[in-house]
Amino acid sequence: MTDLTATSAQTASPDREDVRKRVYAIVAASSGNLVEWFDFYVYAFCAIYFAPSFFPKSDPTAQLLNTAGVFAAGFLMRPIGGWLFGTIADRHGRKNSMLISVVMMCAGSLLIACLPTHASIGNWAPALLLLARLIQGLSVGGEYGTTATYMSEVALRGRRGFFSSFQYVTLIGGQLLAVLVVVILQQLLDEAQLKAWGWRIPFVVGAVTAVVALFLRRTLHETSSAASRGSKEAGSVAGLFRHHKAAFFTVLGYTAGGSLIFYTFTTYMQKYLVNTAGMSIKTASYVMTGCLFLYMCMQPLFGALSDRIGRRRNMLLFGALGTLCTVPILSALRTVTSPGLAFVLIAAALAIVSFYTSISGIVKAEMFPPEVRALGVGLAYAIANAIFGGSAEYVALGMKTLGHETAFYWYVSAMMAIAFCVSLRLPRQARYLHHEH
């Protein structure tokens, strides 16, 4: 495939063939992103069915492995993945990094799909499940930074926000697809069948789709140059902090708030509707599925908006509206009885979040030069996501247990205020990427 960087440099306005190649590259890159998040979410949705097969309550060692696995995969492996795959992408190319990450996710899913149970091999079963989750956690941790970097570099100038928004379209799409597959299985199989063997099917689906994504990604061209890959600071943490420390902490600052509010109104929200608002599990599931679908559709619209008003204004609107509206929205949801009203309130919150998520990748990529771009984006995201995003549910439930649930609302608002202040530091025009291509 023709090097799109060269093509764009030669033409002031890309021709139809160049646009077609770039759209294909976006689709191929984001297909792997969809698979990665499908596989990651399937574990959460299917855990209720396979947990007894791997973690029998009678075996305390298995229970400890369960705890360790969740912790390691969710928190420890993401920053390691962000560092490892960011380094690979900056030193050996974005394409190689994306190929390795999707192969690892495929391997993790296939391993889970084929695992013998605790009854068959004892504590080796939860240990191998832990290993599979470590592989998946590492893969997901590395996927974000590399995909965000690649999509920002391949997107057309003047429409980078729109094209880059498809990273979150596929991220949310992966979650929705995981829900859909589980719902279909619930209709076709009874609970006993799901617990016995049916839970393995989504992991097989994930492994197969990962192979498809692998073949799509193999056709991609490389966006990084030989000069940037050959730089002595390429993929170097020391180089990143020596020259781009301010950019790194700026990205870390608004990603902390972005990750926290994203998880608050997506993964935690269903539990909040059930435990706090008193909604039935089934109704809450319907509300959240509808909200997530609408949220997915919002991403290109808000991405295109950033192309018109600028990334900085998008981020300032995100920080300001998040600060002002989080407490009122969560307070209203606390006593909501109508599913329709709940849908409207959550959709409004997700619209605010969309100011950030639609340009999440591009606004970070524009802060770093190509030799440390994937590392800077991936590592900052993974650290903030692990600390603030991954802990959102635990902090919310912990404060509720202590009888101070509303303190969580103010915690989210405070992080949004920090995101607003940090966004003030964003340049009015991109420091990097603006003059590339």
N, C-alpha and C positions, 0 to 999 in steps of 0.2 A: 504494500500500500504506500502511496506517495506520502512523504513527510509533510504533514499539514503545516508545520511551523514555517517551512520554506515556502510553501504555496502561498500562505497568507502574507508573508513578507514581500512577495513579488506583486501582489495585487492589492490595490487600495480597497476594493470591494470584492469579496470572495465570489467566484462564479458558482453556478448551480451544482457542479460536480464537487467542488470543495465543500459546500454546505452539506451535500448528501453524505460525504465522507465523515464530516464532523458529527452529524446526527447519528450515523451508524456507530461511531466511536463512543458517543455518549450512551447509546443503548447497550452496546457490548460491555462497557465498563460498569454501568449501573445494574446490568443483569446479575453480575457476580455479587454486587451489594445486596440485591434482593434475596439471593440464595443464602448469603451469610446470615442475614437477619431472620430469614425464615427458619433456618436451622437452629439459631440461637433461641428464638421464641418458642419453637416446638417443644423444646425441653421443658420450659416452664408450664406450657399447657398440658403436656402429657405426664408430668411428674406425678400427678394424683393417681394415675393408673399403674405406673411402673415402680413407684417408690417402695411398696411392700415387697416386691420381688428382689430388691437390692438392699433395702434397709429394714429388716425385720426388727420390731421393737424389742424382741427378746435378746438381741445381740448388741450390747453397748458399743463394741468396737465399730460395727457397721454404722451405728448412729453417729459416732465421732467422725468417721470418714465422710458421711453425708454433710456434716457441718463444715468440715475442712474443704470439701469439694466446692460447696457454694461460695465460701469465702475466697478461696484461691482463684476460681474461674471468674467470679464477678469483680473482684477488686485487685488482686495481685497481678493477674495475667494481662489485663488491658494496658497498663502503663508499659509493661515489658514488651507487649506486642507493638505498641505505638513507637517505642524506641527501636526495636529490632527491624520492623518493616519500613520504618522511616529511613533508617540507615541503609537498608537494602535498596530502597527506591532512589535515594539520592546518589548512592555509589554505583549501583548496577542497573538502574533504570526502573521507571514506574511499572512498565509492563511485566518485568520479572517479579517484582514485588506482588502485583495483583494476581499473577498466576500461582505463586507459592501460597498466598493466603487462601485462595479458593480450593486448592488441592488439600490444604490442611483442614479446611472446614468439611470437605467431602470425606476425608479420612476419619474425622471425629464422628460424623453422622453415621458412617458405615460401621464403625466400631460399636457404637451404641446399638444400632439395629441388629447386630449379630451377637451381642453379649449374652453369655450364659447367665443364669440367675444365681442368687445366693444359695439357693437349695442345691444347685449343681456343683458349684466350685467354691462355696464358702465366701470368705472375706476377699478373695481375688475378684469377685464380681463388683463390689463397690469400689475397690481399688482401681479396677480397669475403667469403671464409669468415671471416676475422678480423673484418670488420665485423659479420657476422651473429652471431658469438660475443660481440662487445662489446654488441650490442643485447640478446642473451639474458642476459648477465651483469648488465647494468644492470637488466633486468626482474626477474630472480631476487633480486638484491640489494634491490630495493624491495618485492617481494611479501611477504616474511616480516613486516616491521614493520606494514604496513597490514592484512594479513589477521589477524594476531594481535590488533591493536587492535580491529578490527571485530568479531571473534568474541567477544572479551572483553566488549565493550559490548552486544552483542545477546543474550548468554547470560543465562539465568534466574539470579537471585540464589539462592545456596544450591546451584546446580548448575553454576557457572561453570567449575570445574575439569573436570568431565565434558564439557561442550560444547566447551570450548577444546581439549581433547585431540584433537579431530578434525583439527586443523591438522597434527599429526604422523601421524595415520592416513592422510591424503591425501598427505603428503610421502613416506612410505614406500610408500604405494600407487602413487604415480607411478613410483618406482624399480622396484617389482615389475612394473608394467604394461609398462614399457620392456623389462625382461628377457623378459617373456612374448611381446611382439611380435617381438623379435629371435629367440627360440627357435622360434616358429612359422615365421618366414621361413627359418630354417636348415633346417627340415623340408621346406619347399615348394620351395626354390631351392638349386642347388648353389653352391659357393664362387665360381665364375667369374661366375655371374649376380648374386650378391650384390655382388661387386666392381664389376661393370659398371653395374648400375642398381638392384639390389634394395635397397641401402642407403638409397635416396631415399624408400622407402615409409614407414618410421617417421616421417620428418619431415613427410610429407603428412598422416599420421594425426594427428600433433601439431597441425598447423595447423588441420585440420578440427575437432578436439575443442576447440581454443582458441576457435573461432567459437561453438561450442555454449556454452562457459563464458561467453563475452561476452554472449550473449543471456540467460543465467540471471542474470548479474550486473546487467544493465540493469534488472531488475525489483526490485532491492534498494532499500530505503529508506536514508536517511542517518542515521547514529547520532550524529554530532557536531552540536552546536547552532550556530545563527548567532552566538551570543555568543562561543563559544570560537573559531570560525573568524575572527571579527572582532577578536579580541584583538590588541593590537600585538605581543605576543610569540608569536603563533601560528606554529608551524613555524620559529621563530627559534633558530639555534644559540647566539647570544649569550644569549637568554632561557633556553635550556635549561641552559647552564653557569652563568648568573648565580644562578639560584634552585634548580637541581636537580642540581648537580654531584655531590653525595654519592650520590644515587640512580643517576646515570649510571654512576659508577665501581663501584658495588655490582653493577649489572646486568652491566657489562663483566667484573667479576671472576669471577662464577659462570658466565657464558656462555663464557669462555675455557676453563675446565675442562670444561664441558658439551659444547662443540663438539669439543674434543680427544678425549674418551672416546667420543663418538658416532661420529666418523669412524674411530677406532681399531677399534671392534667392528662397524662396518658396511662401509664401502668398503675399508679396508685389510685386513680380516680374511681375505678370500678369498686375497689374495696371501700373507699370513702362513701360512695353512694349506698353501699350495703350496710356498713358498720355504723355510720354516723347519721345518714339521712333515713335509714330504715327501709330502703328499697329492696325488692326481691332480687336474688342473684340473676334470674333470667331477664328481668326488666333492665337491670343495670347493664347486662351484657349487650342487650339490644341497643340501649342508649349509646354505649361506648363504641360499638361497632359502627353505628351511624356517624358518630362524631369523628372517629378516626378516618372514615372514608372521606368525609367533607374536608378534614384537615389535610389529607393527602392531595385532594384536588386544589386546595388553596396554594400549595407551594409554588407552582409556576407563576401564578398571579402576583404573589408577593415578590418573587424573584425578578419578574419583569418590572415591577414597581421600582425596585432598587436600581435597575438600569436607567430609569428616568430621574429619580430623585437623589440617587447616590447611596452607597453602602452606609456611610456615616449617619445619614438621616434615618435610614431604616433602623439602625441599631439604637439611635437616640429615642425613636418612637417606641421601640421594644422596651428599653429600660424605663422610660417615663410611664408608659401605660401599664407595664408590669408592676411598677411601684405603686401606682395609684389604684389599680383595679383588682389586685390579687385578694386583698382582705375582703372587700365587698362581695366579690364573686364566691369565694369559699364560704363566707358567712351566709350568703343566700342559699347556697347548695346544702348547707348544714340542715336546713329546715324544709327543703323542697319536697313536695309531695307529687307534683305533676312531672311525668317523664318528659313531656314536651318542653316544659320550662327548664328542666335539667339539661336537656339537649341544647337549648338556646344559650344558656349560661356557659356551658363547657365549650360550645362552638365559639363563643365570644372570646373566651380565654385562649383557645387554640389559635384564633385569628391574631391575637397579640403575640403569641409564641412564634407564629409564622413570620413575623418581621425578622426574627433571628434565624429560625431553622431553614428558611428558604435560601438564605445566603450564608449559612453557617460555614460551608467549605470555602467559598470564594473570598469572604471577608478575612479569613485567616490566611489563605494562600497569598493574598495581595500584600501581606505583611513581611514575607520572607523572600530572599533571593533563591533562585533555582537550586543552588548547591546544598541548601539546608531546608528547603521548603517542606518536603514530605515529613522530615524529622520534626521541624518546628510545629507544623499543624498537628501531626499525629500524637506527639508526646504531650503537648499542652492540652489537647482535647482529652486524651486518655487519663491524665492525672486529675483534671477537673471533673471529668465524668465519673471516675472511680470514687473520689472523695465526696462530691456533692450530689451527683445524679444517682449513683448507686446506693447512697445512704438515705435518699429522700423518704422512702417508705418506712424505713426503720426509725428515722427521726420523728416522722408524723405519728406513727403508732406508739412510739415511746412517750411522746408528749401527751397523747390521748390517754395512755395508761396512767400517767401521773396526774391526770385531771386538768391539764393545761393545753387542750387541743388548739385553742386559738393562738397560742404562742407560735405554733408552726406557721400560721398564716403570716405573722409578722416577720418570721425568719425568712420566708420566701420573699416578702416585700423588701426586706433589708438587702438581700442578695441582688434583687432587681435594681435597687438604688445604687449598689456598687457597680453593677453592669452599666448603668447610665453614666456614672462618673468616669468609668474606664473608657466608655465609648466616646467621651469628649476628647480623649487622647488620639482617636483615630484621625488619620490625615484626611483632608477633604478630597484628595485624589490618591489613588493607589501608589504606594512607594515603589512597589515592584509589580510585574505582570502588565502594568499599563502600557509600557513601551515594548513588551515582548510580542512575539508573533509578527 
